[in-house]
Amino acid sequence: MSYPIVLIPSRLAATRLPNKPLAEIAGEPMIVHVWRRAMEAGIGPVAVATDAPEIAEAVARVGGRAVMTRSDHASGSDRIFEAVEKLDPDGRHDVIVNVQGDFPTIDPKAIAAAVSPLQDPAVDIATLVYPIEREDEKVNPNVVKMVGTEISPGRFRALYFTRATAPTGEGPLYHHIGVYAYRRPALRRFVELPASPLEVRERLEQLRAIEAGMRIDAAVVDDVPFGVDTPQQLEEAREILAARRTS
């Protein structure tokens, strides 16, 4: 039986939307909404991994837990690895779930679904995908696609991730959602690996694991979490959560 912990990496150094984690949405900072969604998933304890005292204070005000990490991390994966080593030096948590701090509308069920592929002991890392429905998203390089083999209904073995429109030919395309569940040894191995050639070329961190021979499986979910990177997306997130409060 696994014992997951959910970690949310968060920092203030966003260029397109300064101080993004503290942006107010429906009366609370964005990072608090993400923390609440992770708590609602009910799969294990939740903590925010940050290098900013302001973020830690915002989480603490609502009764959440934050852990301070270094400011020089190259990625969220590096940050959560430092965090879990600080929070759990004895290694009780054998699964680490990485939820991005700019997913304020994420469905808690999706966070829980990210853990399910790890029931197979051959899987090192699990993630999420969603069938692409809009034609413009198929050719949008900002919509990352998973190329994989379906091994059971709603479950894929990932073969590649790309910003290109792939695979070619008739059939569905799958939008990769940046939520990951790592076995703890897999996370350690991943952060100790150097950046790989395809990772650098595609600007997709998960390709480092693929190139190193690590197995990534993906669960299909029925909703894409709304990521916030721009002022316009922030306004849309405010509208979505305001509507949920009044429904």
C-alpha positions in Angstrom: 0.0 0.0 0.0 1.4 3.4 -1.0 1.5 6.4 1.3 1.4 9.5 -1.0 2.2 13.1 -0.2 1.1 16.0 -2.4 3.5 18.8 -2.9 2.8 22.1 -4.7 5.9 24.0 -5.9 5.3 27.7 -5.9 7.5 30.8 -6.5 7.0 34.5 -7.2 9.4 34.8 -10.1 6.8 34.6 -13.0 7.5 37.1 -15.8 4.1 37.2 -17.5 2.1 37.5 -14.3 4.2 38.9 -11.4 3.4 37.6 -8.0 1.1 35.0 -9.6 0.6 32.7 -6.6 -0.7 35.6 -4.5 -3.1 36.8 -7.2 -6.5 37.2 -5.6 -9.2 34.8 -6.9 -12.7 34.7 -5.2 -11.2 36.3 -2.1 -8.2 34.1 -1.7 -4.7 33.9 -3.2 -4.3 31.5 -6.1 -2.0 29.2 -4.2 -4.6 28.7 -1.5 -7.1 27.5 -4.1 -4.6 25.0 -5.4 -3.9 23.9 -1.8 -7.6 23.4 -1.1 -8.1 21.3 -4.3 -5.2 19.1 -3.3 -6.6 18.7 0.2 -10.0 17.8 -1.3 -8.3 15.0 -3.3 -7.9 13.2 0.0 -4.9 11.0 -1.0 -2.4 12.2 1.6 -1.0 15.2 3.4 -0.4 18.4 1.4 2.3 21.0 1.6 3.4 23.9 -0.5 7.1 24.0 -1.4 8.3 27.6 -1.9 11.2 30.0 -1.6 9.0 33.0 -0.8 8.0 33.9 2.8 4.9 35.6 1.4 3.6 32.4 -0.1 4.4 30.4 3.0 2.5 33.0 5.1 -0.6 32.9 2.8 -0.8 29.1 3.1 -0.2 29.2 6.9 -3.1 31.8 7.3 -5.6 29.2 6.2 -4.1 26.4 8.2 -2.0 24.9 5.5 1.6 23.7 5.6 4.5 25.2 3.7 8.1 24.2 3.5 10.9 26.7 2.6 13.2 25.6 -0.2 16.2 27.1 -2.0 15.6 29.9 -4.6 18.0 28.5 -7.2 16.0 25.4 -8.3 15.7 25.0 -12.1 12.3 23.3 -11.9 9.4 22.3 -9.7 10.6 18.7 -9.6 13.9 19.8 -8.0 11.9 22.0 -5.5 9.6 19.2 -4.4 12.5 16.8 -4.0 14.1 19.1 -1.6 10.8 19.6 0.2 10.0 15.9 0.6 13.6 15.3 1.9 13.0 18.0 4.5 9.5 17.0 5.4 10.0 13.2 5.4 13.7 12.4 6.0 12.8 8.9 7.0 11.2 8.1 3.7 7.7 7.1 4.9 6.1 8.7 1.9 6.8 6.4 -1.1 4.8 8.4 -3.7 5.2 12.1 -4.3 2.4 13.9 -6.3 3.5 17.2 -8.0 0.6 19.6 -8.5 1.4 22.9 -10.3 0.7 26.0 -8.3 -1.1 27.7 -11.1 -4.0 25.2 -11.4 -6.6 26.9 -9.2 -9.6 25.2 -10.8 -8.2 21.7 -10.9 -10.6 18.9 -10.1 -9.5 17.0 -6.9 -10.5 13.8 -8.7 -7.8 14.4 -11.3 -5.2 14.7 -8.6 -6.3 11.4 -7.1 -6.3 9.8 -10.6 -2.7 10.7 -11.1 -1.7 8.0 -8.5 -3.6 5.1 -10.0 -1.1 4.0 -12.7 1.5 3.4 -9.9 -0.5 0.4 -8.9 1.5 -1.3 -11.6 5.0 -1.9 -10.0 6.6 -1.4 -13.5 5.6 2.2 -13.7 8.1 4.8 -12.4 6.1 8.0 -13.0 2.3 8.6 -13.6 0.6 11.6 -15.2 -2.6 12.7 -16.8 -4.0 13.3 -20.3 -7.2 14.5 -21.8 -8.6 13.9 -25.4 -8.1 17.1 -27.5 -11.5 18.3 -28.8 -10.7 21.7 -30.3 -9.0 21.8 -33.7 -6.9 24.8 -32.8 -5.4 22.9 -29.9 -4.1 20.2 -32.1 -1.7 22.5 -33.8 -1.0 24.8 -30.8 2.6 24.2 -29.6 1.6 25.4 -26.1 -0.7 22.3 -25.9 1.7 19.5 -25.2 0.7 16.1 -26.7 1.3 12.7 -25.3 2.0 9.9 -27.8 1.3 6.6 -26.3 0.1 3.1 -26.5 -3.3 2.3 -24.8 -2.8 -0.6 -22.5 -6.2 -0.6 -20.9 -9.3 1.6 -21.1 -8.3 5.1 -19.9 -4.7 4.2 -19.5 -1.7 4.7 -21.7 2.0 3.9 -21.6 3.6 7.1 -22.7 6.2 6.8 -25.5 6.8 10.5 -26.2 5.7 14.0 -25.4 5.8 16.8 -28.0 4.7 20.3 -28.9 4.1 19.1 -32.5 0.8 17.7 -33.8 1.4 14.0 -33.2 0.8 11.2 -33.9 -0.2 11.8 -37.5 -3.1 10.1 -39.3 -6.6 9.4 -38.1 -7.3 9.1 -34.4 -7.5 11.0 -31.2 -4.7 13.3 -29.9 -4.1 13.7 -26.1 -3.3 16.9 -24.2 -0.8 16.2 -21.5 -1.7 17.7 -18.1 1.3 18.6 -16.0 0.4 16.7 -12.8 2.9 13.9 -11.9 3.0 11.1 -9.3 6.5 9.8 -8.7 7.7 6.8 -6.9 10.2 8.2 -4.5 13.3 6.4 -6.0 12.2 7.6 -9.4 12.0 11.2 -8.3 15.5 11.0 -6.8 16.8 9.4 -10.0 15.0 12.0 -12.2 16.4 15.1 -10.4 19.9 13.6 -10.4 19.9 13.1 -14.2 21.3 15.9 -16.5 19.0 17.6 -18.9 18.5 15.3 -21.9 18.9 16.4 -25.6 15.2 16.0 -26.4 14.2 17.7 -23.2 16.2 20.7 -24.3 14.9 20.6 -27.8 11.2 20.3 -27.0 11.5 22.3 -23.7 9.7 19.4 -22.0 11.2 18.2 -18.7 9.4 14.8 -18.8 11.4 13.7 -21.9 14.5 13.4 -19.6 12.8 10.4 -17.9 11.7 8.9 -21.3 15.3 9.2 -22.6 16.6 7.6 -19.5 14.4 4.6 -20.0 12.0 5.4 -17.2 8.4 4.3 -17.7 5.7 6.9 -17.6 2.0 5.9 -17.7 -0.9 8.3 -18.2 -4.5 8.1 -16.9 -7.2 9.8 -19.0 -9.3 12.3 -17.2 -12.5 14.1 -18.3 -11.4 17.7 -17.5 -8.4 19.9 -18.3 -7.4 22.1 -15.4 -7.2 25.7 -16.3 -3.7 27.0 -16.0 -3.1 30.6 -15.2 -0.1 32.3 -16.9 -1.5 35.7 -18.1 -3.7 38.5 -16.8 -6.5 37.3 -19.2 -6.3 33.8 -17.8 -6.4 35.2 -14.3 -9.7 36.9 -15.1 -11.1 33.7 -16.6 -10.1 31.8 -13.5 -11.8 34.4 -11.3 -15.0 34.0 -13.4 -14.9 30.2 -13.2 -14.5 30.1 -9.4 -17.0 32.9 -8.8 -19.5 30.9 -10.8 -18.8 27.8 -8.7 -19.4 29.7 -5.5 -22.8 30.9 -6.7 -24.0 27.6 -8.2 
